[in-house]
């Protein structure tokens, strides 16, 4: 999921009751819920390196205790900073009563909150169609639930309400002189987390229904060897379907509410590309190894002398030729993005410039070049 959902989930985990056990539970849970996405800094090493390491070691079960420890350590540093400020204030105000220490800190509970939040990050990322490798490096397989879109406004609403509504109620109590409650929002946080589970169950059921519809409807003219269903944002009834046959891929849009399957050949058909020397050379590059390891529905096409937008093609002496090899994944070829079927490259597509059918000249993703 995107960072906002992780942030709000971590905050709700802390406020669901763990903050009553110890100070800094919500802080540690929020930090741990976000920490795994620090792998985005691999982007400074280039787009292909970023793809290689995104949802990598920081998104594994073996890293969860370390992520939780790091979040707890950050909370400890914050605690030490606050303690120094408190003691400095007490020293300056010698003739007055020192400020109270506030809620006690139980570091075992702080670590427990961080551990739960770190696990929530893997669970949330598993629900969408990008996937995670939680057992890496022992098992490199990608796992994806593919029933929640990577950015889900319904979850933003649920989790955001759990944070904002108690705060607004607190402002109202202050205005009318009601004594401020020490722990506010526990019920809202539990409601939001339970609501998230309800959304998951609803989408899981709709995913199963869409799968059943595809299996009982003749969409393609030849036998299907593999099926995938990818979620749309907001609407739990719409699904992006990919069907593989021996010779081609066919995409479709499934609506479980109306019971319809929208797919029309040749508009939604992509014939499997024939391997060329340039494609074979591109598969041996860093881009090829990384993309084919991640892309469960990867398609590699030699699209000829078609320059990547924003990236200059190779400048060659006369007698030498270049071609662009495109890597795309049909999981992200949503019709609402104008990239369905064979109409264009999908999101998260990569490319390699190949010279003379064998030599790599450049590679990257989008308009970013891997240095």
Short mmCIF file of the C-alpha atoms (twelve columns), coordinates in Angstrom:
data_MODEL
# 
_entry.id   MODEL 
# 
loop_
_atom_site.group_PDB 
_atom_site.id 
_atom_site.type_symbol 
_atom_site.label_atom_id 
_atom_site.label_alt_id 
_atom_site.label_comp_id 
_atom_site.label_asym_id 
_atom_site.label_seq_id 
_atom_site.Cartn_x 
_atom_site.Cartn_y 
_atom_site.Cartn_z 
_atom_site.pdbx_PDB_model_num 
ATOM 1   C CA . UNK A 1   0.000   0.000   0.000   1 
ATOM 2   C CA . UNK A 2   1.012   3.632   -0.296  1 
ATOM 3   C CA . UNK A 3   2.565   5.377   2.753   1 
ATOM 4   C CA . UNK A 4   -0.614  7.093   4.018   1 
ATOM 5   C CA . UNK A 5   -2.392  3.793   4.684   1 
ATOM 6   C CA . UNK A 6   0.640   2.412   6.532   1 
ATOM 7   C CA . UNK A 7   0.954   5.589   8.606   1 
ATOM 8   C CA . UNK A 8   -2.712  5.604   9.631   1 
ATOM 9   C CA . UNK A 9   -2.710  1.860   10.339  1 
ATOM 10  C CA . UNK A 10  0.296   2.191   12.642  1 
ATOM 11  C CA . UNK A 11  -1.349  5.069   14.497  1 
ATOM 12  C CA . UNK A 12  -4.572  3.067   14.946  1 
ATOM 13  C CA . UNK A 13  -2.640  0.016   16.184  1 
ATOM 14  C CA . UNK A 14  -1.022  2.161   18.862  1 
ATOM 15  C CA . UNK A 15  -4.274  3.856   19.864  1 
ATOM 16  C CA . UNK A 16  -6.319  0.637   19.918  1 
ATOM 17  C CA . UNK A 17  -5.140  -0.049  23.485  1 
ATOM 18  C CA . UNK A 18  -1.376  -0.410  23.437  1 
ATOM 19  C CA . UNK A 19  -1.003  3.269   24.311  1 
ATOM 20  C CA . UNK A 20  -2.672  2.463   27.647  1 
ATOM 21  C CA . UNK A 21  0.117   0.021   28.453  1 
ATOM 22  C CA . UNK A 22  2.988   2.400   27.900  1 
ATOM 23  C CA . UNK A 23  3.997   5.793   26.652  1 
ATOM 24  C CA . UNK A 24  5.333   5.988   23.069  1 
ATOM 25  C CA . UNK A 25  3.322   2.960   21.888  1 
ATOM 26  C CA . UNK A 26  1.608   5.005   19.164  1 
ATOM 27  C CA . UNK A 27  4.857   6.687   18.148  1 
ATOM 28  C CA . UNK A 28  6.733   3.384   17.854  1 
ATOM 29  C CA . UNK A 29  3.854   1.700   16.012  1 
ATOM 30  C CA . UNK A 30  3.590   4.546   13.494  1 
ATOM 31  C CA . UNK A 31  7.342   4.535   12.839  1 
ATOM 32  C CA . UNK A 32  7.463   0.740   12.477  1 
ATOM 33  C CA . UNK A 33  4.456   0.736   10.156  1 
ATOM 34  C CA . UNK A 34  6.308   3.074   7.772   1 
ATOM 35  C CA . UNK A 35  9.916   1.931   8.230   1 
ATOM 36  C CA . UNK A 36  9.930   -0.882  5.670   1 
ATOM 37  C CA . UNK A 37  9.374   1.633   2.855   1 
ATOM 38  C CA . UNK A 38  12.772  3.203   3.514   1 
ATOM 39  C CA . UNK A 39  13.891  0.917   0.698   1 
ATOM 40  C CA . UNK A 40  12.789  3.731   -1.632  1 
ATOM 41  C CA . UNK A 41  16.237  5.245   -1.058  1 
ATOM 42  C CA . UNK A 42  17.528  2.601   -3.461  1 
ATOM 43  C CA . UNK A 43  16.079  4.944   -6.065  1 
ATOM 44  C CA . UNK A 44  19.233  7.047   -5.732  1 
ATOM 45  C CA . UNK A 45  21.103  4.086   -7.234  1 
ATOM 46  C CA . UNK A 46  18.835  4.115   -10.279 1 
ATOM 47  C CA . UNK A 47  15.347  2.942   -11.267 1 
ATOM 48  C CA . UNK A 48  16.329  -0.653  -11.950 1 
ATOM 49  C CA . UNK A 49  18.080  -0.943  -8.583  1 
ATOM 50  C CA . UNK A 50  14.990  0.555   -6.982  1 
ATOM 51  C CA . UNK A 51  12.778  -2.093  -8.606  1 
ATOM 52  C CA . UNK A 52  15.230  -4.791  -7.539  1 
ATOM 53  C CA . UNK A 53  15.152  -3.811  -3.869  1 
ATOM 54  C CA . UNK A 54  11.618  -2.424  -3.528  1 
ATOM 55  C CA . UNK A 55  9.656   -4.642  -1.155  1 
ATOM 56  C CA . UNK A 56  12.857  -6.566  -0.635  1 
ATOM 57  C CA . UNK A 57  14.606  -7.452  2.596   1 
ATOM 58  C CA . UNK A 58  12.808  -4.769  4.636   1 
ATOM 59  C CA . UNK A 59  9.481   -6.444  3.769   1 
ATOM 60  C CA . UNK A 60  10.400  -9.882  5.134   1 
ATOM 61  C CA . UNK A 61  9.638   -11.742 8.350   1 
ATOM 62  C CA . UNK A 62  13.331  -11.948 9.096   1 
ATOM 63  C CA . UNK A 63  13.528  -8.131  9.104   1 
ATOM 64  C CA . UNK A 64  10.434  -7.519  11.246  1 
ATOM 65  C CA . UNK A 65  12.228  -7.801  14.644  1 
ATOM 66  C CA . UNK A 66  14.972  -5.493  13.376  1 
ATOM 67  C CA . UNK A 67  12.484  -2.934  12.059  1 
ATOM 68  C CA . UNK A 68  10.637  -3.055  15.390  1 
ATOM 69  C CA . UNK A 69  13.909  -2.597  17.284  1 
ATOM 70  C CA . UNK A 70  14.824  0.397   15.133  1 
ATOM 71  C CA . UNK A 71  11.441  2.017   15.771  1 
ATOM 72  C CA . UNK A 72  11.790  1.344   19.503  1 
ATOM 73  C CA . UNK A 73  15.275  2.849   19.391  1 
ATOM 74  C CA . UNK A 74  13.918  5.978   17.729  1 
ATOM 75  C CA . UNK A 75  11.279  6.232   20.465  1 
ATOM 76  C CA . UNK A 76  14.026  5.824   23.105  1 
ATOM 77  C CA . UNK A 77  16.055  8.651   21.566  1 
ATOM 78  C CA . UNK A 78  12.969  10.852  21.575  1 
ATOM 79  C CA . UNK A 79  12.358  9.900   25.207  1 
ATOM 80  C CA . UNK A 80  15.931  10.803  26.176  1 
ATOM 81  C CA . UNK A 81  15.588  14.154  24.435  1 
ATOM 82  C CA . UNK A 82  12.354  14.885  26.326  1 
ATOM 83  C CA . UNK A 83  13.920  13.836  29.624  1 
ATOM 84  C CA . UNK A 84  16.842  16.177  29.110  1 
ATOM 85  C CA . UNK A 85  14.468  19.047  28.376  1 
ATOM 86  C CA . UNK A 86  12.371  18.208  31.436  1 
ATOM 87  C CA . UNK A 87  15.372  18.129  33.755  1 
ATOM 88  C CA . UNK A 88  16.725  21.348  32.252  1 
ATOM 89  C CA . UNK A 89  13.375  23.009  32.919  1 
ATOM 90  C CA . UNK A 90  13.400  21.678  36.491  1 
ATOM 91  C CA . UNK A 91  16.888  23.091  37.045  1 
ATOM 92  C CA . UNK A 92  15.894  26.537  35.766  1 
ATOM 93  C CA . UNK A 93  12.752  26.569  37.912  1 
ATOM 94  C CA . UNK A 94  14.372  25.586  41.245  1 
ATOM 95  C CA . UNK A 95  11.775  27.239  43.426  1 
ATOM 96  C CA . UNK A 96  8.794   25.616  41.745  1 
ATOM 97  C CA . UNK A 97  7.539   22.072  41.584  1 
ATOM 98  C CA . UNK A 98  9.265   20.104  38.788  1 
ATOM 99  C CA . UNK A 99  7.023   18.998  35.931  1 
ATOM 100 C CA . UNK A 100 5.582   15.498  36.304  1 
ATOM 101 C CA . UNK A 101 7.097   12.660  34.296  1 
ATOM 102 C CA . UNK A 102 3.744   11.655  32.749  1 
ATOM 103 C CA . UNK A 103 2.804   8.124   31.709  1 
ATOM 104 C CA . UNK A 104 5.476   5.523   32.534  1 
ATOM 105 C CA . UNK A 105 7.438   3.892   29.732  1 
ATOM 106 C CA . UNK A 106 7.480   0.093   29.512  1 
ATOM 107 C CA . UNK A 107 9.918   -0.670  26.748  1 
ATOM 108 C CA . UNK A 108 8.787   -4.257  26.284  1 
ATOM 109 C CA . UNK A 109 5.311   -2.975  25.418  1 
ATOM 110 C CA . UNK A 110 6.798   -0.297  23.147  1 
ATOM 111 C CA . UNK A 111 8.659   -3.039  21.268  1 
ATOM 112 C CA . UNK A 112 5.488   -5.163  21.120  1 
ATOM 113 C CA . UNK A 113 3.572   -2.279  19.517  1 
ATOM 114 C CA . UNK A 114 6.357   -1.771  16.979  1 
ATOM 115 C CA . UNK A 115 6.470   -5.495  16.206  1 
ATOM 116 C CA . UNK A 116 2.735   -5.672  15.482  1 
ATOM 117 C CA . UNK A 117 2.932   -2.571  13.285  1 
ATOM 118 C CA . UNK A 118 5.918   -3.929  11.340  1 
ATOM 119 C CA . UNK A 119 3.969   -7.111  10.630  1 
ATOM 120 C CA . UNK A 120 0.996   -5.020  9.512   1 
ATOM 121 C CA . UNK A 121 3.145   -3.488  6.774   1 
ATOM 122 C CA . UNK A 122 3.785   -6.894  5.194   1 
ATOM 123 C CA . UNK A 123 0.109   -7.848  5.517   1 
ATOM 124 C CA . UNK A 124 -1.110  -4.624  3.912   1 
ATOM 125 C CA . UNK A 125 1.333   -4.900  1.019   1 
ATOM 126 C CA . UNK A 126 0.323   -8.526  0.452   1 
ATOM 127 C CA . UNK A 127 -3.312  -7.515  -0.120  1 
ATOM 128 C CA . UNK A 128 -2.557  -5.655  -3.375  1 
ATOM 129 C CA . UNK A 129 -1.249  -6.945  -6.692  1 
ATOM 130 C CA . UNK A 130 2.377   -5.785  -6.489  1 
ATOM 131 C CA . UNK A 131 3.074   -8.472  -3.899  1 
ATOM 132 C CA . UNK A 132 5.723   -9.183  -1.259  1 
ATOM 133 C CA . UNK A 133 8.407   -11.795 -0.620  1 
ATOM 134 C CA . UNK A 134 7.974   -12.333 3.140   1 
ATOM 135 C CA . UNK A 135 10.163  -15.469 3.259   1 
ATOM 136 C CA . UNK A 136 13.114  -13.968 1.354   1 
ATOM 137 C CA . UNK A 137 16.039  -14.864 1.249   1 
ATOM 138 C CA . UNK A 138 15.028  -18.464 2.031   1 
ATOM 139 C CA . UNK A 139 12.156  -18.417 -0.457  1 
ATOM 140 C CA . UNK A 140 12.307  -15.806 -3.269  1 
ATOM 141 C CA . UNK A 141 8.691   -16.328 -4.389  1 
ATOM 142 C CA . UNK A 142 6.374   -13.323 -4.636  1 
ATOM 143 C CA . UNK A 143 2.971   -13.556 -2.917  1 
ATOM 144 C CA . UNK A 144 0.043   -11.239 -3.686  1 
ATOM 145 C CA . UNK A 145 -3.551  -11.278 -2.495  1 
ATOM 146 C CA . UNK A 146 -4.605  -9.005  -5.396  1 
ATOM 147 C CA . UNK A 147 -7.925  -8.005  -3.839  1 
ATOM 148 C CA . UNK A 148 -7.208  -4.413  -2.703  1 
ATOM 149 C CA . UNK A 149 -5.904  -1.629  -4.954  1 
ATOM 150 C CA . UNK A 150 -2.562  -0.112  -3.940  1 
ATOM 151 C CA . UNK A 151 -4.312  3.168   -3.033  1 
ATOM 152 C CA . UNK A 152 -7.721  2.622   -1.425  1 
ATOM 153 C CA . UNK A 153 -9.704  5.767   -0.451  1 
ATOM 154 C CA . UNK A 154 -12.174 3.692   1.585   1 
ATOM 155 C CA . UNK A 155 -9.346  2.720   3.936   1 
ATOM 156 C CA . UNK A 156 -8.160  6.331   4.097   1 
ATOM 157 C CA . UNK A 157 -11.652 7.342   5.211   1 
ATOM 158 C CA . UNK A 158 -11.920 4.629   7.863   1 
ATOM 159 C CA . UNK A 159 -8.457  5.114   9.334   1 
ATOM 160 C CA . UNK A 160 -8.526  8.902   8.987   1 
ATOM 161 C CA . UNK A 161 -11.788 9.119   10.909  1 
ATOM 162 C CA . UNK A 162 -10.204 7.146   13.752  1 
ATOM 163 C CA . UNK A 163 -7.548  9.849   14.085  1 
ATOM 164 C CA . UNK A 164 -9.477  13.015  13.274  1 
ATOM 165 C CA . UNK A 165 -12.830 12.453  15.018  1 
ATOM 166 C CA . UNK A 166 -11.386 11.917  18.559  1 
ATOM 167 C CA . UNK A 167 -9.224  15.011  18.050  1 
ATOM 168 C CA . UNK A 168 -12.266 17.090  17.064  1 
ATOM 169 C CA . UNK A 169 -14.217 15.751  20.031  1 
ATOM 170 C CA . UNK A 170 -11.295 16.718  22.258  1 
ATOM 171 C CA . UNK A 171 -11.454 20.294  20.949  1 
ATOM 172 C CA . UNK A 172 -15.179 20.402  21.685  1 
ATOM 173 C CA . UNK A 173 -14.645 19.159  25.262  1 
ATOM 174 C CA . UNK A 174 -11.985 21.819  25.815  1 
ATOM 175 C CA . UNK A 175 -14.331 24.576  24.679  1 
ATOM 176 C CA . UNK A 176 -17.102 23.523  27.062  1 
ATOM 177 C CA . UNK A 177 -14.758 22.891  29.982  1 
ATOM 178 C CA . UNK A 178 -14.948 19.097  30.139  1 
ATOM 179 C CA . UNK A 179 -11.894 17.452  31.660  1 
ATOM 180 C CA . UNK A 180 -9.647  16.093  28.932  1 
ATOM 181 C CA . UNK A 181 -9.531  12.284  28.764  1 
ATOM 182 C CA . UNK A 182 -6.031  10.799  28.944  1 
ATOM 183 C CA . UNK A 183 -6.637  8.119   26.314  1 
ATOM 184 C CA . UNK A 184 -9.077  9.194   23.663  1 
ATOM 185 C CA . UNK A 185 -10.013 7.343   20.493  1 
ATOM 186 C CA . UNK A 186 -9.572  3.693   21.440  1 
ATOM 187 C CA . UNK A 187 -13.030 2.746   20.210  1 
ATOM 188 C CA . UNK A 188 -12.575 4.622   16.950  1 
ATOM 189 C CA . UNK A 189 -9.216  2.943   16.332  1 
ATOM 190 C CA . UNK A 190 -10.653 -0.526  16.943  1 
ATOM 191 C CA . UNK A 191 -13.624 0.332   14.709  1 
ATOM 192 C CA . UNK A 192 -11.299 1.424   11.880  1 
ATOM 193 C CA . UNK A 193 -9.106  -1.690  12.098  1 
ATOM 194 C CA . UNK A 194 -12.183 -3.934  12.154  1 
ATOM 195 C CA . UNK A 195 -13.608 -1.954  9.234   1 
ATOM 196 C CA . UNK A 196 -10.421 -2.619  7.289   1 
ATOM 197 C CA . UNK A 197 -10.880 -6.353  7.836   1 
ATOM 198 C CA . UNK A 198 -14.496 -6.108  6.678   1 
ATOM 199 C CA . UNK A 199 -13.367 -4.343  3.481   1 
ATOM 200 C CA . UNK A 200 -10.793 -7.087  2.910   1 
ATOM 201 C CA . UNK A 201 -13.380 -9.836  3.385   1 
ATOM 202 C CA . UNK A 202 -15.829 -8.087  1.062   1 
ATOM 203 C CA . UNK A 203 -13.212 -7.676  -1.648  1 
ATOM 204 C CA . UNK A 204 -11.975 -11.244 -1.163  1 
ATOM 205 C CA . UNK A 205 -15.530 -12.531 -1.724  1 
ATOM 206 C CA . UNK A 206 -15.974 -10.370 -4.836  1 
ATOM 207 C CA . UNK A 207 -12.600 -11.591 -6.138  1 
ATOM 208 C CA . UNK A 208 -13.743 -15.200 -5.734  1 
ATOM 209 C CA . UNK A 209 -17.022 -14.422 -7.509  1 
ATOM 210 C CA . UNK A 210 -15.184 -12.782 -10.421 1 
ATOM 211 C CA . UNK A 211 -12.922 -15.816 -10.653 1 
ATOM 212 C CA . UNK A 212 -15.942 -18.086 -10.808 1 
ATOM 213 C CA . UNK A 213 -17.535 -15.939 -13.528 1 
ATOM 214 C CA . UNK A 214 -14.415 -16.189 -15.679 1 
ATOM 215 C CA . UNK A 215 -14.117 -19.930 -15.205 1 
ATOM 216 C CA . UNK A 216 -17.731 -20.445 -16.272 1 
ATOM 217 C CA . UNK A 217 -17.733 -18.095 -19.267 1 
ATOM 218 C CA . UNK A 218 -16.057 -18.622 -22.626 1 
ATOM 219 C CA . UNK A 219 -14.080 -15.403 -23.017 1 
ATOM 220 C CA . UNK A 220 -11.302 -16.637 -25.305 1 
ATOM 221 C CA . UNK A 221 -11.576 -18.685 -28.492 1 
ATOM 222 C CA . UNK A 222 -8.901  -21.158 -27.323 1 
ATOM 223 C CA . UNK A 223 -8.324  -22.952 -23.990 1 
ATOM 224 C CA . UNK A 224 -7.107  -20.802 -21.087 1 
ATOM 225 C CA . UNK A 225 -3.920  -21.850 -19.327 1 
ATOM 226 C CA . UNK A 226 -3.781  -19.153 -16.623 1 
ATOM 227 C CA . UNK A 227 -6.041  -16.450 -15.118 1 
ATOM 228 C CA . UNK A 228 -5.377  -13.403 -12.943 1 
ATOM 229 C CA . UNK A 229 -7.762  -10.833 -11.464 1 
ATOM 230 C CA . UNK A 230 -6.504  -7.427  -10.374 1 
ATOM 231 C CA . UNK A 231 -8.485  -4.922  -8.247  1 
ATOM 232 C CA . UNK A 232 -9.771  -1.530  -9.302  1 
ATOM 233 C CA . UNK A 233 -9.663  1.399   -6.856  1 
ATOM 234 C CA . UNK A 234 -12.766 2.214   -4.777  1 
ATOM 235 C CA . UNK A 235 -15.204 -0.050  -6.658  1 
ATOM 236 C CA . UNK A 236 -15.111 -3.577  -5.175  1 
ATOM 237 C CA . UNK A 237 -17.164 -4.967  -8.052  1 
ATOM 238 C CA . UNK A 238 -14.778 -4.104  -10.923 1 
ATOM 239 C CA . UNK A 239 -11.815 -6.346  -11.730 1 
ATOM 240 C CA . UNK A 240 -9.096  -6.272  -14.355 1 
ATOM 241 C CA . UNK A 241 -8.827  -9.803  -15.747 1 
ATOM 242 C CA . UNK A 242 -5.892  -11.328 -17.613 1 
ATOM 243 C CA . UNK A 243 -6.323  -14.607 -19.463 1 
ATOM 244 C CA . UNK A 244 -3.442  -16.499 -21.016 1 
ATOM 245 C CA . UNK A 245 -3.752  -18.984 -23.848 1 
ATOM 246 C CA . UNK A 246 -1.060  -20.816 -25.747 1 
ATOM 247 C CA . UNK A 247 -0.598  -18.020 -28.292 1 
ATOM 248 C CA . UNK A 248 -1.930  -14.806 -26.788 1 
ATOM 249 C CA . UNK A 249 -3.065  -12.851 -23.734 1 
ATOM 250 C CA . UNK A 250 -6.540  -11.400 -23.484 1 
ATOM 251 C CA . UNK A 251 -7.642  -8.762  -21.005 1 
ATOM 252 C CA . UNK A 252 -11.180 -8.157  -19.815 1 
ATOM 253 C CA . UNK A 253 -13.134 -6.108  -17.303 1 
ATOM 254 C CA . UNK A 254 -15.322 -8.095  -14.929 1 
ATOM 255 C CA . UNK A 255 -18.190 -6.533  -12.986 1 
ATOM 256 C CA . UNK A 256 -19.554 -8.795  -10.258 1 
ATOM 257 C CA . UNK A 257 -22.442 -6.403  -9.528  1 
ATOM 258 C CA . UNK A 258 -23.904 -6.546  -13.043 1 
ATOM 259 C CA . UNK A 259 -22.532 -10.004 -13.858 1 
ATOM 260 C CA . UNK A 260 -20.891 -8.710  -17.038 1 
ATOM 261 C CA . UNK A 261 -17.534 -9.508  -18.630 1 
ATOM 262 C CA . UNK A 262 -16.342 -6.891  -21.121 1 
ATOM 263 C CA . UNK A 263 -13.735 -8.179  -23.556 1 
ATOM 264 C CA . UNK A 264 -13.555 -7.716  -27.285 1 
ATOM 265 C CA . UNK A 265 -11.041 -9.143  -29.766 1 
ATOM 266 C CA . UNK A 266 -8.827  -7.855  -31.248 1 
ATOM 267 C CA . UNK A 267 -8.979  -4.766  -29.021 1 
ATOM 268 C CA . UNK A 268 -8.108  -6.658  -25.845 1 
ATOM 269 C CA . UNK A 269 -5.825  -9.302  -27.346 1 
ATOM 270 C CA . UNK A 270 -2.039  -9.229  -27.200 1 
ATOM 271 C CA . UNK A 271 -0.305  -11.979 -29.137 1 
ATOM 272 C CA . UNK A 272 2.773   -13.373 -27.482 1 
ATOM 273 C CA . UNK A 273 5.823   -11.693 -28.994 1 
ATOM 274 C CA . UNK A 274 8.275   -13.766 -30.976 1 
ATOM 275 C CA . UNK A 275 11.732  -13.872 -29.423 1 
ATOM 276 C CA . UNK A 276 14.372  -11.940 -31.318 1 
ATOM 277 C CA . UNK A 277 18.129  -11.688 -30.704 1 
ATOM 278 C CA . UNK A 278 17.485  -8.248  -29.181 1 
ATOM 279 C CA . UNK A 279 14.930  -9.677  -26.734 1 
ATOM 280 C CA . UNK A 280 17.293  -12.456 -25.696 1 
ATOM 281 C CA . UNK A 281 20.070  -9.894  -25.154 1 
ATOM 282 C CA . UNK A 282 17.726  -7.652  -23.117 1 
ATOM 283 C CA . UNK A 283 16.718  -10.557 -20.880 1 
ATOM 284 C CA . UNK A 284 20.377  -10.996 -19.910 1 
ATOM 285 C CA . UNK A 285 20.720  -7.394  -18.706 1 
ATOM 286 C CA . UNK A 286 20.142  -6.201  -15.142 1 
ATOM 287 C CA . UNK A 287 16.696  -4.989  -16.201 1 
ATOM 288 C CA . UNK A 288 15.898  -8.386  -17.665 1 
ATOM 289 C CA . UNK A 289 16.904  -10.320 -14.553 1 
ATOM 290 C CA . UNK A 290 15.124  -7.955  -12.157 1 
ATOM 291 C CA . UNK A 291 11.932  -7.501  -14.159 1 
ATOM 292 C CA . UNK A 292 11.406  -11.158 -15.022 1 
ATOM 293 C CA . UNK A 293 11.996  -12.121 -11.382 1 
ATOM 294 C CA . UNK A 294 9.251   -9.732  -10.268 1 
ATOM 295 C CA . UNK A 295 6.821   -9.644  -13.203 1 
ATOM 296 C CA . UNK A 296 4.443   -12.562 -12.906 1 
ATOM 297 C CA . UNK A 297 2.674   -11.398 -16.089 1 
ATOM 298 C CA . UNK A 298 5.699   -9.864  -17.783 1 
ATOM 299 C CA . UNK A 299 5.645   -9.285  -21.532 1 
ATOM 300 C CA . UNK A 300 8.896   -8.519  -23.381 1 
ATOM 301 C CA . UNK A 301 8.542   -6.910  -26.808 1 
ATOM 302 C CA . UNK A 302 10.978  -5.734  -29.442 1 
ATOM 303 C CA . UNK A 303 9.240   -2.543  -30.560 1 
ATOM 304 C CA . UNK A 304 11.888  -1.494  -33.084 1 
ATOM 305 C CA . UNK A 305 13.497  1.921   -33.413 1 
ATOM 306 C CA . UNK A 306 11.006  3.633   -31.152 1 
ATOM 307 C CA . UNK A 307 12.812  5.963   -28.720 1 
ATOM 308 C CA . UNK A 308 11.730  6.053   -25.095 1 
ATOM 309 C CA . UNK A 309 9.998   9.407   -24.357 1 
ATOM 310 C CA . UNK A 310 12.505  11.701  -22.664 1 
ATOM 311 C CA . UNK A 311 15.512  9.453   -23.358 1 
ATOM 312 C CA . UNK A 312 17.726  9.911   -26.401 1 
ATOM 313 C CA . UNK A 313 18.396  6.764   -28.433 1 
ATOM 314 C CA . UNK A 314 21.984  5.555   -28.966 1 
ATOM 315 C CA . UNK A 315 24.113  7.707   -31.267 1 
ATOM 316 C CA . UNK A 316 25.785  5.226   -33.604 1 
ATOM 317 C CA . UNK A 317 28.150  5.284   -36.526 1 
ATOM 318 C CA . UNK A 318 26.712  4.357   -39.943 1 
ATOM 319 C CA . UNK A 319 26.162  0.656   -40.385 1 
ATOM 320 C CA . UNK A 320 25.057  -0.026  -36.804 1 
ATOM 321 C CA . UNK A 321 21.446  -0.302  -35.696 1 
ATOM 322 C CA . UNK A 322 19.538  -0.058  -32.429 1 
ATOM 323 C CA . UNK A 323 16.168  -1.230  -31.172 1 
ATOM 324 C CA . UNK A 324 14.064  -0.740  -28.067 1 
ATOM 325 C CA . UNK A 325 13.045  -3.757  -26.016 1 
ATOM 326 C CA . UNK A 326 10.095  -3.018  -23.749 1 
ATOM 327 C CA . UNK A 327 9.274   -4.812  -20.472 1 
ATOM 328 C CA . UNK A 328 5.718   -4.494  -19.157 1 
ATOM 329 C CA . UNK A 329 3.461   -6.369  -16.768 1 
ATOM 330 C CA . UNK A 330 -0.167  -6.976  -17.695 1 
ATOM 331 C CA . UNK A 331 -1.217  -6.760  -14.038 1 
ATOM 332 C CA . UNK A 332 -1.003  -2.975  -14.361 1 
ATOM 333 C CA . UNK A 333 -2.513  -2.588  -17.848 1 
ATOM 334 C CA . UNK A 334 -5.744  -1.107  -16.510 1 
ATOM 335 C CA . UNK A 335 -8.243  0.147   -19.060 1 
ATOM 336 C CA . UNK A 336 -8.913  3.328   -17.039 1 
ATOM 337 C CA . UNK A 337 -5.240  4.292   -17.538 1 
ATOM 338 C CA . UNK A 338 -5.550  3.890   -21.296 1 
ATOM 339 C CA . UNK A 339 -3.059  1.010   -21.280 1 
ATOM 340 C CA . UNK A 340 -5.317  -1.979  -21.603 1 
ATOM 341 C CA . UNK A 341 -4.489  -4.863  -23.893 1 
ATOM 342 C CA . UNK A 342 -2.061  -3.944  -26.642 1 
ATOM 343 C CA . UNK A 343 -2.837  -0.208  -26.718 1 
ATOM 344 C CA . UNK A 344 0.330   0.837   -24.920 1 
ATOM 345 C CA . UNK A 345 2.808   0.123   -22.158 1 
ATOM 346 C CA . UNK A 346 1.447   -0.406  -18.673 1 
ATOM 347 C CA . UNK A 347 2.519   1.257   -15.463 1 
ATOM 348 C CA . UNK A 348 5.905   0.128   -14.125 1 
ATOM 349 C CA . UNK A 349 7.238   -0.655  -17.579 1 
ATOM 350 C CA . UNK A 350 10.967  -0.826  -18.314 1 
ATOM 351 C CA . UNK A 351 13.116  -0.699  -21.389 1 
ATOM 352 C CA . UNK A 352 16.534  -1.548  -22.809 1 
ATOM 353 C CA . UNK A 353 18.253  -0.086  -25.865 1 
ATOM 354 C CA . UNK A 354 19.967  -2.932  -27.714 1 
ATOM 355 C CA . UNK A 355 22.583  -2.278  -30.397 1 
ATOM 356 C CA . UNK A 356 23.144  -4.711  -33.279 1 
ATOM 357 C CA . UNK A 357 20.840  -7.230  -31.631 1 
ATOM 358 C CA . UNK A 358 23.313  -8.104  -28.878 1 
ATOM 359 C CA . UNK A 359 24.811  -5.136  -26.975 1 
ATOM 360 C CA . UNK A 360 23.119  -3.089  -24.250 1 
ATOM 361 C CA . UNK A 361 23.355  0.678   -24.779 1 
ATOM 362 C CA . UNK A 362 21.089  1.888   -21.949 1 
ATOM 363 C CA . UNK A 363 18.297  0.694   -19.687 1 
ATOM 364 C CA . UNK A 364 15.784  2.215   -17.342 1 
ATOM 365 C CA . UNK A 365 12.139  2.677   -16.367 1 
ATOM 366 C CA . UNK A 366 9.930   5.408   -17.700 1 
ATOM 367 C CA . UNK A 367 12.139  8.395   -18.466 1 
ATOM 368 C CA . UNK A 368 14.703  7.438   -15.810 1 
ATOM 369 C CA . UNK A 369 17.956  5.905   -16.986 1 
ATOM 370 C CA . UNK A 370 19.900  3.380   -14.905 1 
ATOM 371 C CA . UNK A 371 23.450  4.741   -14.523 1 
# 
